[in-house]
């Protein structure tokens, strides 16, 4: 399924089916490979450029030099969020899902991920919950969700 990008919500068009993505090759770069390894180990990395840490890690710092990869431990906070109650085709979800931008206090950037909580608010402290080690594949989906701390 794909969506035609449109800046007016009432004119969004939906095209069922599959997009031809096999023609495209994504190379994650050196930091991407290290990030994948870290996710398999239950860690999240950032790139330290001077005194600033960027999450997800940048391939090159703003000064065009490679940054140092460092583990980001948090605390993580909800910066913004949305609650999804329906699927893209309009079916009601049994339980609404919360999708949030979560950001570590000591870094720039953040991750977009699910938050499992009865109540969500801006500034809420959360922590990542990883899949069991045997099920991890080195992708962002190795983080099941973020939960309140």
WOKALIN-V753486 format. One line per field, one symbol per residue. phi: phi as a letter, one per 40 degrees, with the letter a starting at -180 (. if undefined). Layout:
# WOKALIN-V753486
phi=???
This chain:
# WOKALIN-V753486
phi=.abccacbdcbcbbbchbcccccbbbbcgccccccccccccgbbbbbcbgcbbbbccccbcdcgbccccbcbbgccbccaabbbbbcccgccccbdbbbbcbbcdbacgibcacbbacbbacgccbbcbccddcccbgbcccccabbcc
